Amino acid sequence: MAKSKDALICDCKVIHKHTVTKVKRAMPREEKLYDLAEFFKIFGDSTRIKILCALVANEMCVCDLAALLNMTKSSISHQLRILKQARLVKYRKEGKIVFYCPCDEHIQKIFNEGFNHINE
């Protein structure tokens, strides 16, 4: 059974028009909200969270991360690739060894704030 066009329209009234107008003007563009949602999706994987937790504590190479987390180097590398693409981690080379760390202090702050929130 098809729904009428009227059934799809919200019938609630704006009570505080000034507030709605003010917030609407302050809302970021749709693309920015999408980018933010994508950014937070990266934190939705427990393996990536473990890697970030380790890297917040100290820069590490793939082999050491794999040993720490009892995972394969391939699995760690895959997750690090995702974290690099999201600009959450950066790397530096020392000879043949590549060391990873959080991109900047913002990542550490976001990570720490998340822990503060769940520990309340």
LINPE-V609163 format. One record per residue. N is the residue number from 0. RES is the residue in three letters. SS is DSSP state (alpha for helix, beta for strand, coil for the rest). PHI is phi in degrees with one decimal (NA if undefined). PSI is psi in radians with two decimals (NA if undefined). Layout:
n:N res:RES ss:SS phi:PHI psi:PSI
n:N res:RES ss:SS phi:PHI psi:PSI
This chain:
n:0 res:MET ss:coil phi:NA psi:2.21
n:1 res:ALA ss:coil phi:-75.8 psi:2.47
n:2 res:LYS ss:coil phi:-85.7 psi:2.56
n:3 res:SER ss:coil phi:-74.3 psi:2.76
n:4 res:LYS ss:alpha phi:-60.0 psi:-0.63
n:5 res:ASP ss:alpha phi:-65.5 psi:-0.48
n:6 res:ALA ss:alpha phi:-68.8 psi:-0.32
n:7 res:LEU ss:alpha phi:-94.1 psi:-0.01
n:8 res:ILE ss:coil phi:-99.7 psi:2.27
n:9 res:CYS ss:coil phi:-72.5 psi:2.31
n:10 res:ASP ss:coil phi:-103.2 psi:0.19
n:11 res:CYS ss:coil phi:-77.8 psi:2.63
n:12 res:LYS ss:coil phi:-100.8 psi:2.60
n:13 res:VAL ss:coil phi:-73.9 psi:2.17
n:14 res:ILE ss:coil phi:-91.4 psi:-0.74
n:15 res:HIS ss:coil phi:-116.7 psi:1.36
n:16 res:LYS ss:alpha phi:-58.2 psi:-0.71
n:17 res:HIS ss:alpha phi:-59.6 psi:-0.77
n:18 res:THR ss:alpha phi:-64.1 psi:-0.80
n:19 res:VAL ss:alpha phi:-61.4 psi:-0.77
n:20 res:THR ss:alpha phi:-63.3 psi:-0.80
n:21 res:LYS ss:alpha phi:-61.4 psi:-0.81
n:22 res:VAL ss:alpha phi:-68.3 psi:-0.67
n:23 res:LYS ss:alpha phi:-60.8 psi:-0.72
n:24 res:ARG ss:alpha phi:-66.3 psi:-0.58
n:25 res:ALA ss:alpha phi:-83.5 psi:-0.25
n:26 res:MET ss:coil phi:-64.5 psi:2.38
n:27 res:PRO ss:coil phi:-66.0 psi:2.82
n:28 res:ARG ss:coil phi:-61.8 psi:2.68
n:29 res:GLU ss:alpha phi:-55.1 psi:-0.70
n:30 res:GLU ss:alpha phi:-63.1 psi:-0.68
n:31 res:LYS ss:alpha phi:-67.1 psi:-0.68
n:32 res:LEU ss:alpha phi:-66.0 psi:-0.67
n:33 res:TYR ss:alpha phi:-62.4 psi:-0.81
n:34 res:ASP ss:alpha phi:-60.4 psi:-0.69
n:35 res:LEU ss:alpha phi:-65.0 psi:-0.73
n:36 res:ALA ss:alpha phi:-62.1 psi:-0.72
n:37 res:GLU ss:alpha phi:-63.9 psi:-0.69
n:38 res:PHE ss:alpha phi:-59.4 psi:-0.82
n:39 res:PHE ss:alpha phi:-72.2 psi:-0.39
n:40 res:LYS ss:alpha phi:-61.6 psi:-0.56
n:41 res:ILE ss:alpha phi:-60.1 psi:-0.59
n:42 res:PHE ss:coil phi:-78.8 psi:-0.04
n:43 res:GLY ss:coil phi:-85.7 psi:0.14
n:44 res:ASP ss:coil phi:-117.7 psi:2.18
n:45 res:SER ss:alpha phi:-65.6 psi:-0.54
n:46 res:THR ss:alpha phi:-65.9 psi:-0.77
n:47 res:ARG ss:alpha phi:-64.8 psi:-0.62
n:48 res:ILE ss:alpha phi:-63.6 psi:-0.75
n:49 res:LYS ss:alpha phi:-60.9 psi:-0.77
n:50 res:ILE ss:alpha phi:-62.9 psi:-0.81
n:51 res:LEU ss:alpha phi:-61.8 psi:-0.70
n:52 res:CYS ss:alpha phi:-59.5 psi:-0.78
n:53 res:ALA ss:alpha phi:-64.0 psi:-0.77
n:54 res:LEU ss:alpha phi:-72.6 psi:-0.46
n:55 res:VAL ss:alpha phi:-66.0 psi:-0.61
n:56 res:ALA ss:alpha phi:-73.4 psi:-0.67
n:57 res:ASN ss:coil phi:-169.3 psi:2.56
n:58 res:GLU ss:coil phi:-65.8 psi:2.56
n:59 res:MET ss:beta phi:-147.4 psi:2.77
n:60 res:CYS ss:beta phi:-96.0 psi:2.94
n:61 res:VAL ss:alpha phi:-58.5 psi:-0.77
n:62 res:CYS ss:alpha phi:-61.2 psi:-0.76
n:63 res:ASP ss:alpha phi:-68.7 psi:-0.67
n:64 res:LEU ss:alpha phi:-63.4 psi:-0.73
n:65 res:ALA ss:alpha phi:-62.2 psi:-0.75
n:66 res:ALA ss:alpha phi:-66.1 psi:-0.77
n:67 res:LEU ss:alpha phi:-59.9 psi:-0.78
n:68 res:LEU ss:alpha phi:-95.4 psi:0.06
n:69 res:ASN ss:coil phi:54.1 psi:0.90
n:70 res:MET ss:coil phi:-131.7 psi:2.96
n:71 res:THR ss:coil phi:-79.8 psi:2.71
n:72 res:LYS ss:alpha phi:-60.7 psi:-0.63
n:73 res:SER ss:alpha phi:-62.2 psi:-0.77
n:74 res:SER ss:alpha phi:-63.7 psi:-0.75
n:75 res:ILE ss:alpha phi:-64.3 psi:-0.80
n:76 res:SER ss:alpha phi:-60.1 psi:-0.72
n:77 res:HIS ss:alpha phi:-60.1 psi:-0.82
n:78 res:GLN ss:alpha phi:-68.1 psi:-0.65
n:79 res:LEU ss:alpha phi:-64.4 psi:-0.61
n:80 res:ARG ss:alpha phi:-61.4 psi:-0.76
n:81 res:ILE ss:alpha phi:-64.2 psi:-0.77
n:82 res:LEU ss:alpha phi:-64.7 psi:-0.64
n:83 res:LYS ss:alpha phi:-67.1 psi:-0.77
n:84 res:GLN ss:alpha phi:-62.0 psi:-0.56
n:85 res:ALA ss:coil phi:-84.5 psi:0.03
n:86 res:ARG ss:coil phi:58.7 psi:0.69
n:87 res:LEU ss:coil phi:-98.5 psi:-0.47
n:88 res:VAL ss:beta phi:-129.6 psi:2.70
n:89 res:LYS ss:beta phi:-128.1 psi:3.01
n:90 res:TYR ss:beta phi:-138.8 psi:2.82
n:91 res:ARG ss:beta phi:-141.6 psi:2.57
n:92 res:LYS ss:beta phi:-103.3 psi:2.43
n:93 res:GLU ss:beta phi:-130.4 psi:1.68
n:94 res:GLY ss:coil phi:68.2 psi:-2.18
n:95 res:LYS ss:coil phi:-92.8 psi:-0.09
n:96 res:ILE ss:beta phi:-93.6 psi:2.36
n:97 res:VAL ss:beta phi:-108.7 psi:2.17
n:98 res:PHE ss:beta phi:-105.4 psi:2.44
n:99 res:TYR ss:beta phi:-114.2 psi:2.60
n:100 res:CYS ss:beta phi:-155.3 psi:2.89
n:101 res:PRO ss:beta phi:-60.0 psi:2.57
n:102 res:CYS ss:coil phi:-59.9 psi:-0.74
n:103 res:ASP ss:coil phi:-159.1 psi:3.14
n:104 res:GLU ss:alpha phi:-66.5 psi:-0.37
n:105 res:HIS ss:alpha phi:-62.4 psi:-0.69
n:106 res:ILE ss:alpha phi:-63.7 psi:-0.78
n:107 res:GLN ss:alpha phi:-63.0 psi:-0.70
n:108 res:LYS ss:alpha phi:-64.9 psi:-0.77
n:109 res:ILE ss:alpha phi:-61.1 psi:-0.79
n:110 res:PHE ss:alpha phi:-61.3 psi:-0.85
n:111 res:ASN ss:alpha phi:-65.0 psi:-0.70
n:112 res:GLU ss:alpha phi:-63.7 psi:-0.67
n:113 res:GLY ss:alpha phi:-60.3 psi:-0.78
n:114 res:PHE ss:alpha phi:-64.7 psi:-0.74
n:115 res:ASN ss:alpha phi:-58.3 psi:-0.74
n:116 res:HIS ss:alpha phi:-63.8 psi:-0.82
n:117 res:ILE ss:alpha phi:-73.8 psi:-0.34
n:118 res:ASN ss:coil phi:-88.4 psi:-0.06
n:119 res:GLU ss:coil phi:-69.2 psi:NA
